Amino acid sequence: MSETSTGAAAEAVAEAAAAAGTWRRAGLAGAAIGVVAAGAAAGVAIERLTVGRGMRKKARLALDASGPYGSLRGMPGTAYADDGTELSYEVDELDKATADSAQAPRRRRLFGRRAPAPVTVVFSHGYCLSQDSWHFQRAALRGVVRCVYWDQRSHGRSGRGVAQLEDGQPVSIDQLGRDLKAVIDAAAPEGPLVLVGHSMGGMTTMALADHFPELIRERVVGVALVGTSSGQLGQVNFGLPVAGMNAVRRVLPGVLKALGSQAELVEKGRRATADLFAGVIKRYSFSQKDVDPAISRFAERMIESVPIDVVAEFYPAFGEHDKAEALKHFAELPVLVLAGEKDLVTPIEHSEAIADLLPDAELVLVPDAGHLVMLEHPEVVTDRLADLLTRAGAVPAAADARTSSG
């Protein structure tokens, strides 16, 4: 190894040590954080042998300035959760040309001046993401079908959870299911529904079914569960050795609680160790090493935007999540269960378990895909969603839903 390379490697190690010191000064279990970050940190150190810090910073700024991802916007609206939390949503309406297609005159003859409300597809995003995570699917479906995209409480453009901020109540998946009902009541109060949920969004969809089975029975015509789980998340090892993960699992709740209590200090630490966290995000979001840098940076921006105290608030809910019984409400519907084969966050065994409980569901396992499969392989996700929408009667078979960067 050259003298320059040796110096770069030493710099990387020194910065990793400095980051660990930051966590220790915050009173946290630095060893546990180190176990989770170790694999990504090694990759970051190797990259630094050839790429300078200044160049990486300039590259991030360039990607932030030029990347189109997450730029699509719809008609904004606000729903209110049962605790008063403001939930931001956007609606992409059906294109007028599509609405006035050859089928429209027949619909008017059958139903008079007021034809039935169109099918609405409601997209629920995952933990530490936002509605923008559906960028490619949104670009493809614009005008083809009416869609609602919303930000879960304390994420994206939605307000901080009132029950958490003012009353100190823990977040629960059940609460998120009630939030989704509030969004549906505001944005799609009538007409058929197709529910699409990724990761935490899929869990939210299951909670909706658990609490409002009559809504599923009367209005839902299709469901897509992407990279999600019906329970047993406490057994996931995130690609780490079992012994190491057991140690992390024991201390992580306390670590996150401490992180949340010292949010300002921790946010400074996140900014100071941006490259390390970028490596962690990439490892747990994508499978492919050559994923488009603009896509990778887009995922980083979404995750970075979630305050650490929100991360801490939500984490315990996943260990308590158990909605296997709620899946029975989807049994008579067209259902798509889709996951990346190399997902380290919600491994494919969780999607297979869902499919076992819904034997008529279509199970799609995407090779070379990680947790953010809708960003890593958008064409596969969009095509399968288009098939589901056709089976559910949401769009005619000839509808044109193309993968696009928007």
C-alpha positions as CSV (number, residue, x, y, z in Angstrom):
1,M,0.0,0.0,0.0
2,S,1.3,3.5,-0.9
3,E,2.2,6.1,1.7
4,T,-0.9,8.2,0.5
5,S,-3.2,5.2,0.9
6,T,-1.8,4.4,4.3
7,G,-2.5,8.0,5.4
8,A,-6.0,7.9,4.1
9,A,-6.7,4.6,5.9
10,A,-5.3,6.1,9.1
11,E,-7.5,9.1,8.7
12,A,-10.6,6.9,8.3
13,V,-9.7,4.9,11.4
14,A,-9.1,8.1,13.3
15,E,-12.4,9.6,12.3
16,A,-14.2,6.4,13.3
17,A,-12.5,6.6,16.7
18,A,-13.5,10.2,17.0
19,A,-17.1,9.3,16.2
20,A,-17.1,6.6,18.8
21,G,-15.8,9.2,21.3
22,T,-18.8,11.5,20.4
23,W,-21.2,8.7,21.2
24,R,-19.4,8.0,24.5
25,R,-19.6,11.7,25.5
26,A,-23.3,11.5,24.9
27,G,-23.4,8.7,27.5
28,L,-24.2,6.0,25.0
29,A,-23.2,2.4,24.5
30,G,-20.6,3.0,21.8
31,A,-19.8,-0.7,21.4
32,A,-23.3,-1.5,20.3
33,I,-23.4,1.2,17.7
34,G,-20.0,0.0,16.5
35,V,-21.3,-3.6,15.9
36,V,-24.1,-2.3,13.7
37,A,-21.8,0.1,11.8
38,A,-18.7,-2.1,11.4
39,G,-19.4,-3.5,8.0
40,A,-20.4,-0.2,6.5
41,A,-17.4,1.6,8.1
42,A,-15.0,-0.8,6.5
43,G,-16.4,0.0,3.1
44,V,-16.2,3.7,3.9
45,A,-12.6,3.4,4.8
46,I,-11.8,1.6,1.6
47,E,-13.5,4.4,-0.4
48,R,-11.4,7.0,1.3
49,L,-8.2,5.5,0.0
50,T,-9.1,7.1,-3.3
51,V,-11.7,9.7,-2.7
52,G,-11.0,12.9,-0.7
53,R,-13.4,14.3,1.8
54,G,-13.8,17.5,-0.1
55,M,-14.7,15.7,-3.3
56,R,-17.3,13.6,-1.5
57,K,-18.9,16.7,0.0
58,K,-19.0,18.4,-3.4
59,A,-20.5,15.3,-4.9
60,R,-23.3,15.2,-2.3
61,L,-24.1,18.9,-2.9
62,A,-24.2,18.3,-6.7
63,L,-26.5,15.3,-6.3
64,D,-28.8,17.3,-4.0
65,A,-29.0,20.2,-6.4
66,S,-29.5,18.2,-9.6
67,G,-31.4,15.0,-8.5
68,P,-35.0,15.0,-9.6
69,Y,-36.0,12.3,-7.1
70,G,-38.7,13.4,-4.6
71,S,-39.6,16.5,-6.7
72,L,-43.0,15.3,-7.8
73,R,-45.9,17.1,-6.0
74,G,-49.6,16.8,-6.0
75,M,-52.6,18.6,-4.6
76,P,-51.8,19.1,-0.9
77,G,-54.2,18.3,2.0
78,T,-54.2,17.8,5.7
79,A,-55.9,15.2,7.8
80,Y,-56.0,15.1,11.6
81,A,-55.2,12.1,13.7
82,D,-57.3,11.2,16.8
83,D,-54.7,13.0,19.0
84,G,-54.7,16.1,16.8
85,T,-51.5,15.4,14.9
86,E,-51.5,17.0,11.5
87,L,-51.0,14.4,8.7
88,S,-49.9,15.8,5.4
89,Y,-51.0,14.1,2.2
90,E,-51.0,14.8,-1.5
91,V,-53.4,13.7,-4.2
92,D,-52.5,12.9,-7.9
93,E,-55.9,13.0,-9.6
94,L,-57.0,10.9,-12.5
95,D,-56.0,12.5,-15.8
96,K,-59.0,14.1,-17.5
97,A,-58.3,12.4,-20.8
98,T,-58.3,9.1,-19.0
99,A,-61.5,9.9,-17.1
100,D,-63.2,10.9,-20.4
101,S,-62.1,7.7,-22.2
102,A,-64.3,5.5,-24.2
103,Q,-65.7,3.9,-21.1
104,A,-66.9,7.2,-19.6
105,P,-70.1,7.6,-21.7
106,R,-71.2,4.1,-20.7
107,R,-70.6,4.9,-17.0
108,R,-72.7,8.1,-17.3
109,R,-75.5,6.1,-19.0
110,L,-75.5,3.5,-16.2
111,F,-75.1,5.8,-13.3
112,G,-76.6,9.1,-14.5
113,R,-74.8,12.4,-14.1
114,R,-72.9,11.2,-11.0
115,A,-70.7,8.3,-11.9
116,P,-69.1,6.2,-9.1
117,A,-66.0,7.6,-7.5
118,P,-62.8,6.3,-9.1
119,V,-60.5,3.8,-7.5
120,T,-58.0,5.5,-5.2
121,V,-54.5,4.0,-4.5
122,V,-53.2,4.9,-1.1
123,F,-49.4,4.7,-0.6
124,S,-48.0,4.3,2.9
125,H,-44.2,4.7,3.4
126,G,-41.7,3.1,5.7
127,Y,-39.8,4.0,8.9
128,C,-37.5,7.1,8.5
129,L,-38.7,7.7,4.9
130,S,-41.5,9.9,3.4
131,Q,-44.1,9.8,0.7
132,D,-41.3,10.7,-1.7
133,S,-39.9,7.2,-1.4
134,W,-42.6,6.2,-4.0
135,H,-41.0,8.6,-6.6
136,F,-40.8,6.1,-9.5
137,Q,-44.2,4.6,-9.0
138,R,-45.7,8.0,-8.7
139,A,-44.1,9.1,-12.0
140,A,-45.4,6.0,-13.7
141,L,-49.0,6.2,-12.3
142,R,-49.6,9.9,-12.7
143,G,-52.9,10.5,-14.5
144,V,-53.5,6.7,-14.9
145,V,-55.2,6.2,-11.6
146,R,-56.1,8.5,-8.6
147,C,-53.4,8.2,-6.0
148,V,-52.9,9.5,-2.4
149,Y,-49.4,9.7,-0.9
150,W,-49.1,10.7,2.8
151,D,-46.4,11.2,5.4
152,Q,-46.6,9.2,8.6
153,R,-46.7,11.2,11.8
154,S,-43.4,12.9,12.6
155,H,-42.1,12.1,9.1
156,G,-41.8,14.2,6.0
157,R,-44.2,17.1,6.0
158,S,-46.5,15.8,8.7
159,G,-46.4,17.2,12.2
160,R,-44.8,15.7,15.2
161,G,-47.0,13.2,17.0
162,V,-48.9,15.2,19.5
163,A,-49.3,12.2,21.9
164,Q,-45.6,11.7,21.8
165,L,-44.5,15.3,22.0
166,E,-46.9,16.6,24.6
167,D,-48.0,13.5,26.5
168,G,-44.9,11.3,26.2
169,Q,-47.0,8.4,24.9
170,P,-45.1,5.7,22.9
171,V,-45.8,5.3,19.2
172,S,-47.7,2.1,18.3
173,I,-48.4,0.5,15.0
174,D,-52.1,0.6,16.0
175,Q,-51.9,4.4,16.2
176,L,-50.4,4.4,12.7
177,G,-53.4,2.3,11.5
178,R,-55.8,4.9,12.9
179,D,-53.7,7.7,11.3
180,L,-54.2,5.9,7.9
181,K,-57.9,5.8,8.5
182,A,-57.9,9.6,9.1
183,V,-56.1,10.2,5.8
184,I,-58.5,7.9,3.9
185,D,-61.5,9.8,5.5
186,A,-60.0,13.1,4.4
187,A,-58.5,12.3,1.0
188,A,-60.7,9.4,-0.3
189,P,-63.9,9.4,1.6
190,E,-65.7,7.3,-1.0
191,G,-65.0,4.9,-3.7
192,P,-62.9,1.7,-4.0
193,L,-59.4,1.6,-2.5
194,V,-56.1,-0.1,-3.2
195,L,-53.7,-0.1,-0.3
196,V,-50.0,-0.1,-0.9
197,G,-47.5,-0.2,2.0
198,H,-43.8,-0.5,2.3
199,S,-42.1,-1.8,5.5
200,M,-43.7,0.2,8.4
201,G,-46.3,1.3,5.8
202,G,-47.3,-2.3,5.3
203,M,-47.6,-2.8,9.1
204,T,-49.7,0.4,9.1
205,T,-52.0,-1.2,6.5
206,M,-52.3,-4.4,8.6
207,A,-53.2,-2.3,11.6
208,L,-55.9,-0.5,9.6
209,A,-57.4,-3.9,8.7
210,D,-57.2,-5.0,12.3
211,H,-59.2,-1.9,13.6
212,F,-61.5,-1.2,10.6
213,P,-62.3,-4.6,9.0
214,E,-65.6,-3.1,7.7
215,L,-63.6,-0.6,5.6
216,I,-61.6,-3.5,4.1
217,R,-64.7,-5.5,3.4
218,E,-66.7,-2.7,1.9
219,R,-64.2,-0.6,0.0
220,V,-60.8,-2.2,-0.5
221,V,-60.3,-4.0,-3.8
222,G,-56.5,-4.8,-3.7
223,V,-53.5,-4.7,-1.4
224,A,-49.7,-4.6,-1.9
225,L,-47.4,-5.4,0.9
226,V,-43.8,-4.5,0.0
227,G,-40.8,-5.4,2.1
228,T,-42.8,-5.7,5.3
229,S,-43.6,-8.0,8.2
230,S,-46.6,-9.2,10.2
231,G,-44.5,-9.8,13.3
232,Q,-41.5,-11.5,14.9
233,L,-39.2,-8.5,14.1
234,G,-37.4,-9.0,17.4
235,Q,-35.7,-12.0,15.8
236,V,-34.2,-10.2,12.9
237,N,-30.3,-10.1,13.0
238,F,-29.8,-7.5,10.3
239,G,-27.1,-9.5,8.7
240,L,-24.9,-9.6,11.9
241,P,-23.5,-12.5,13.8
242,V,-26.1,-13.9,16.2
243,A,-24.0,-13.2,19.3
244,G,-23.3,-9.6,18.2
245,M,-26.9,-9.0,17.4
246,N,-28.0,-10.4,20.8
247,A,-25.7,-7.9,22.5
248,V,-27.1,-5.0,20.4
249,R,-30.7,-6.1,21.0
250,R,-30.1,-6.0,24.8
251,V,-28.7,-2.4,24.8
252,L,-30.3,-0.8,21.8
253,P,-33.6,0.4,23.5
254,G,-31.5,2.2,26.2
255,V,-29.1,3.5,23.6
256,L,-32.0,5.0,21.5
257,K,-33.7,6.4,24.6
258,A,-30.4,8.2,25.5
259,L,-30.0,9.4,21.9
260,G,-33.5,10.8,21.9
261,S,-32.9,12.7,25.2
262,Q,-29.8,14.4,23.7
263,A,-31.0,15.1,20.3
264,E,-29.1,18.3,19.6
265,L,-25.7,16.7,20.5
266,V,-26.5,13.6,18.5
267,E,-27.6,15.6,15.4
268,K,-24.2,17.3,15.5
269,G,-22.6,13.9,15.6
270,R,-24.6,12.7,12.7
271,R,-23.4,15.6,10.6
272,A,-19.8,15.1,11.7
273,T,-19.9,11.5,10.7
274,A,-22.0,11.8,7.5
275,D,-19.8,9.4,5.5
276,L,-20.1,6.7,8.1
277,F,-23.8,7.0,8.2
278,A,-24.0,7.1,4.5
279,G,-22.3,3.7,4.4
280,V,-24.7,2.3,7.0
281,I,-27.7,3.6,5.1
282,K,-26.5,2.1,1.8
283,R,-25.8,-1.3,3.3
284,Y,-29.3,-1.6,4.8
285,S,-31.2,0.1,1.9
286,F,-29.7,-1.6,-1.2
287,S,-28.2,-4.8,-2.3
288,Q,-26.3,-3.7,-5.4
289,K,-22.9,-2.0,-4.8
290,D,-23.3,-0.1,-8.1
291,V,-26.7,1.5,-7.2
292,D,-27.1,4.9,-8.9
293,P,-25.3,7.4,-6.6
294,A,-28.2,9.8,-7.0
295,I,-30.7,7.2,-5.8
296,S,-28.4,6.4,-2.8
297,R,-28.1,10.0,-1.9
298,F,-31.9,10.5,-2.2
299,A,-32.4,7.7,0.3
300,E,-29.8,9.3,2.6
301,R,-31.6,12.6,2.5
302,M,-34.9,11.1,3.5
303,I,-33.4,9.2,6.4
304,E,-31.2,12.1,7.5
305,S,-34.3,14.3,7.6
306,V,-35.9,12.3,10.5
307,P,-34.8,13.6,13.9
308,I,-33.0,11.2,16.1
309,D,-35.7,11.5,18.8
310,V,-38.3,10.4,16.3
311,V,-36.1,7.4,15.4
312,A,-36.0,6.6,19.1
313,E,-39.8,7.1,19.5
314,F,-40.7,4.7,16.8
315,Y,-38.2,1.9,17.3
316,P,-39.9,0.0,20.2
317,A,-43.2,-0.3,18.3
318,F,-41.6,-2.8,15.9
319,G,-40.7,-5.3,18.6
320,E,-44.4,-5.2,19.7
321,H,-45.8,-5.5,16.2
322,D,-47.9,-8.6,15.7
323,K,-50.6,-8.4,13.0
324,A,-50.6,-11.9,11.5
325,E,-54.2,-12.4,12.6
326,A,-55.2,-9.2,10.8
327,L,-54.1,-10.6,7.4
328,K,-57.3,-12.7,7.3
329,H,-59.2,-9.5,6.3
330,F,-57.3,-9.5,3.0
331,A,-58.0,-13.2,2.2
332,E,-60.6,-12.6,-0.5
333,L,-58.7,-9.8,-2.2
334,P,-56.1,-9.6,-4.9
335,V,-52.9,-9.2,-2.9
336,L,-49.3,-8.6,-4.0
337,V,-46.5,-9.6,-1.5
338,L,-43.1,-8.3,-2.8
339,A,-39.7,-8.2,-1.2
340,G,-36.0,-7.9,-2.1
341,E,-34.2,-11.3,-1.8
342,K,-31.3,-9.6,0.1
343,D,-33.4,-7.4,2.4
344,L,-31.6,-7.2,5.8
345,V,-34.3,-5.2,7.5
346,T,-37.4,-7.3,6.8
347,P,-35.9,-10.5,5.4
348,I,-37.8,-12.5,2.8
349,E,-38.9,-15.0,5.4
350,H,-41.3,-12.4,6.7
351,S,-42.9,-11.9,3.2
352,E,-43.0,-15.7,2.8
353,A,-44.8,-16.0,6.2
354,I,-47.4,-13.4,5.0
355,A,-47.9,-15.3,1.7
356,D,-48.4,-18.6,3.7
357,L,-51.3,-16.9,5.5
358,L,-52.6,-15.6,2.2
359,P,-52.2,-18.6,-0.1
360,D,-53.9,-16.8,-3.0
361,A,-51.6,-13.8,-2.9
362,E,-48.9,-13.3,-5.5
363,L,-45.5,-13.6,-3.9
364,V,-42.6,-11.8,-5.8
365,L,-39.0,-12.1,-4.5
366,V,-36.8,-9.7,-6.4
367,P,-33.1,-10.8,-6.9
368,D,-30.3,-8.4,-6.2
369,A,-32.7,-6.1,-4.2
370,G,-32.5,-4.8,-0.6
371,H,-35.0,-3.1,1.6
372,L,-35.7,-0.1,-0.6
373,V,-36.7,-2.3,-3.5
374,M,-39.0,0.3,-5.0
375,L,-36.0,2.6,-5.5
376,E,-33.4,-0.1,-6.4
377,H,-35.6,-2.0,-8.9
378,P,-38.4,0.5,-9.7
379,E,-39.4,-1.2,-12.9
380,V,-40.2,-4.5,-11.2
381,V,-42.2,-2.9,-8.5
382,T,-44.1,-0.7,-10.9
383,D,-44.9,-3.5,-13.3
384,R,-46.2,-5.7,-10.5
385,L,-48.3,-2.9,-9.1
386,A,-49.7,-2.3,-12.5
387,D,-50.7,-5.9,-12.7
388,L,-52.3,-5.7,-9.3
389,L,-54.3,-2.6,-10.3
390,T,-55.5,-4.3,-13.4
391,R,-56.6,-7.4,-11.4
392,A,-58.3,-5.1,-8.9
393,G,-60.2,-3.2,-11.7
394,A,-58.4,0.1,-10.8
395,V,-57.1,0.6,-14.4
396,P,-58.1,-0.9,-17.7
397,A,-55.8,-3.6,-19.0
398,A,-54.4,-1.3,-21.7
399,A,-53.4,1.5,-19.3
400,D,-49.9,2.7,-19.7
401,A,-47.9,2.8,-16.5
402,R,-44.2,3.3,-17.3
403,T,-41.3,3.5,-15.0
404,S,-39.9,7.0,-15.2
405,S,-37.5,9.2,-13.2
406,G,-40.1,12.0,-13.3
